[in-house]
Amino acid sequence: MPEPMPEPLLSVLMPALNEERTISQVLDAVLASPVDLEVVLVDDGSTDRTWELMEARAQADPRVHAHRHRSNQGKGAAIRTALGHARGRVVLIQDADLEYDPSEYPRLLEPIESGRASVVYGSRAFSSHTAFSYWYVLGNRLVTLATNVIYNCYLSDMETGYKVMPREVALSLDLRARGFELEPEITAKLLRSGHRIYEVPISYAARSRDEGKKLTAMDGVRALRTLARYRRWSPSG
């Protein structure tokens, strides 16, 4: 029998829904990173060629592992599936589009590897970025402000897609969200568990609604509800 592959430093958790246009490019960028990593792909019920492309990449590269939801269950459910298959000491969520740049992984991992932080967020507030919608930016700022008020913290970008932490920390959060309310759930539970979140500036290239942007105003409302719901949550359940 072949020997099992050694545990990588990083597990990149990548959910995808109908991302055939970008997923190959994103995977190329992730696998080009100098970090010792694996990629855990989860197709969340795509109706295009996303799953076909995932399977092909998993067959071609032993660092890539592909899993599939037969029907759409939401980003949160896809992340839980990916987390259940992850083997790395640290996990990072990577969307299957071109908004976030995998070349910044070393910058995100450095505070954890040096022992300066246990949880790192990539903040879009301090570095170069593009945004197509004033209302999207304003909504993100309002949700982040609510997080700071409710949890007495100071974050610049709660909704960032780059959330990096040890796998055991991620598993301890007992995540329940099915959709985009996953972001505030992760943040609320981390803060309630006593973790101090270290922010690192990252670049960001927003895509438009026509290009596949899926967030809506209702996701902002759900985020606020989620923040309020988990205010009394404790790690012991």
C-alpha positions in Angstrom: 0.0 0.0 0.0 1.3 3.5 -0.7 2.3 5.5 2.3 -0.1 8.3 3.3 0.9 11.8 2.3 2.4 13.9 5.2 0.2 16.4 6.8 0.5 19.7 5.0 0.9 23.1 6.7 -2.2 24.6 5.0 -5.6 23.2 3.8 -7.2 25.6 1.4 -11.0 25.1 1.6 -12.6 26.1 -1.7 -16.4 25.9 -2.1 -17.7 26.6 -5.6 -21.1 27.1 -7.3 -21.1 27.5 -11.1 -17.6 28.9 -11.3 -16.4 27.1 -14.5 -15.1 30.5 -15.8 -12.6 31.1 -13.0 -11.9 27.9 -11.0 -9.0 26.7 -13.2 -7.3 30.1 -12.9 -7.8 30.2 -9.2 -6.5 26.7 -8.8 -3.4 27.6 -10.9 -2.8 30.5 -8.6 -3.3 28.5 -5.4 -1.0 25.6 -6.5 1.7 28.1 -7.5 1.9 29.3 -3.9 5.2 28.5 -2.2 3.3 27.2 0.8 3.1 23.5 1.7 -0.6 23.0 1.0 -3.5 20.9 -0.1 -6.7 22.1 -1.7 -10.1 20.7 -0.6 -12.6 21.5 -3.3 -16.4 21.2 -2.8 -18.8 21.6 -5.6 -22.1 22.8 -4.1 -24.5 21.5 -6.7 -23.2 23.3 -9.8 -25.1 23.0 -13.0 -22.2 24.0 -15.3 -18.8 22.3 -15.8 -17.4 23.2 -12.3 -17.5 19.6 -11.1 -15.9 18.2 -14.3 -13.0 20.7 -13.9 -12.6 19.8 -10.2 -12.4 16.1 -11.0 -9.9 16.5 -13.7 -7.6 18.6 -11.5 -7.9 16.2 -8.6 -6.8 13.3 -10.9 -3.9 15.4 -12.2 -2.5 16.7 -8.9 -2.3 14.7 -5.6 -2.5 18.0 -3.6 -6.1 18.5 -4.8 -9.1 16.7 -3.4 -12.6 17.1 -4.9 -15.9 16.5 -3.2 -19.5 17.1 -4.3 -22.9 18.1 -3.1 -25.5 16.7 -5.4 -27.8 19.6 -4.7 -27.0 23.2 -3.6 -26.7 23.5 0.2 -25.0 26.8 0.6 -21.5 28.2 1.2 -21.6 27.3 4.9 -22.5 23.7 4.2 -19.7 23.5 1.6 -17.1 24.8 4.0 -18.2 22.3 6.7 -17.8 19.5 4.2 -14.3 20.8 3.2 -13.3 21.2 6.8 -14.3 17.6 7.5 -11.8 16.4 4.9 -9.0 18.8 5.7 -5.7 17.5 7.0 -3.6 20.6 7.3 -2.5 22.2 10.6 -4.0 25.5 9.4 -7.1 26.2 7.3 -7.9 29.0 4.9 -11.1 29.7 3.0 -10.5 30.6 -0.7 -13.5 31.6 -2.9 -13.4 30.0 -6.4 -13.3 33.4 -8.1 -10.6 36.0 -8.8 -11.4 38.5 -6.0 -8.7 37.3 -3.6 -5.0 36.7 -4.5 -3.4 33.4 -3.3 0.1 34.9 -3.7 -0.7 36.5 -0.3 -0.8 33.2 1.6 2.7 33.6 3.1 1.7 37.0 4.5 -1.4 35.6 6.1 0.4 32.6 7.6 3.4 34.4 9.0 1.7 35.7 12.3 0.5 32.2 13.0 3.8 30.5 12.3 5.7 33.1 14.3 3.4 32.6 17.3 2.2 36.2 17.2 -1.5 35.3 16.5 -3.7 32.3 16.4 -6.3 33.7 14.0 -5.6 36.0 11.0 -8.0 37.9 8.8 -7.0 39.4 5.5 -8.4 43.0 5.6 -9.4 44.7 2.4 -9.6 48.1 4.2 -5.9 48.9 4.3 -4.6 47.9 0.9 -5.3 48.3 -2.9 -8.7 47.1 -3.9 -11.6 47.7 -6.3 -15.3 47.7 -5.6 -18.2 48.0 -8.0 -20.9 49.1 -5.6 -21.0 51.9 -3.1 -23.8 50.1 -1.3 -21.8 46.9 -1.1 -18.9 48.7 0.6 -21.2 50.7 2.9 -23.0 47.5 3.9 -19.7 45.8 4.7 -18.7 48.7 6.9 -22.0 48.7 8.7 -21.8 45.0 9.5 -18.3 45.4 10.6 -19.3 48.3 12.9 -22.0 46.2 14.4 -19.5 43.4 15.1 -17.2 45.9 16.9 -20.1 47.3 19.0 -21.7 44.0 19.9 -18.4 42.2 20.7 -16.4 45.1 22.0 -13.6 44.6 19.5 -11.9 46.5 16.7 -12.0 44.9 13.2 -11.7 46.7 9.9 -13.2 43.9 7.7 -15.4 41.3 9.3 -16.8 40.0 6.0 -13.4 39.2 4.5 -13.2 35.9 2.7 -9.6 35.3 4.0 -10.1 33.8 7.5 -7.0 31.8 8.6 -6.8 29.7 11.7 -5.5 26.3 13.1 -7.8 23.4 11.9 -8.5 22.5 15.5 -9.8 26.0 16.2 -12.1 25.9 13.2 -13.4 22.5 14.2 -14.1 23.8 17.8 -16.5 26.4 16.5 -19.1 23.8 15.6 -20.3 25.8 12.6 -24.0 25.6 11.7 -24.5 28.2 8.9 -25.7 27.0 5.5 -25.2 30.2 3.5 -23.2 33.5 3.6 -24.1 34.0 7.3 -21.1 31.7 7.8 -18.8 34.8 7.9 -20.4 36.5 11.0 -20.9 33.1 12.6 -17.1 32.4 12.4 -16.3 35.8 13.7 -18.8 35.8 16.6 -17.7 32.4 17.8 -14.0 33.2 17.6 -14.6 36.4 19.6 -16.8 34.6 22.2 -14.1 31.9 22.5 -11.5 34.6 23.5 -9.5 34.7 20.3 -7.9 38.0 19.3 -8.1 38.4 15.5 -4.9 39.7 13.8 -5.6 41.6 10.6 -3.2 41.7 7.7 -3.7 44.0 4.7 -4.6 42.2 1.4 -5.5 43.3 -2.1 -9.0 42.8 -3.5 -10.5 42.9 -7.0 -14.2 42.9 -6.7 -16.3 41.4 -9.4 -19.7 42.7 -10.6 -23.1 41.1 -10.3 -22.9 40.2 -14.0 -19.6 38.5 -13.4 -21.1 36.3 -10.7 -21.3 38.3 -7.5 -23.8 36.5 -5.3 -24.1 38.6 -2.1 -27.3 40.7 -1.7 -28.7 43.2 0.8 -30.5 40.4 2.5 -27.2 38.7 3.3 -26.3 41.9 5.3 -29.5 41.6 7.2 -28.8 37.9 7.9 -25.3 38.8 9.1 -26.7 41.2 11.7 -29.1 38.6 12.9 -26.3 36.1 13.2 -24.1 38.5 15.1 -26.9 39.1 17.6 -27.8 35.4 17.9 -24.3 34.3 18.9 -23.7 37.0 21.4 -24.6 34.6 24.2 -22.9 31.6 22.6 -20.2 29.8 24.6 -17.6 27.3 23.4 -19.1 24.7 25.7 -22.3 24.9 23.8 
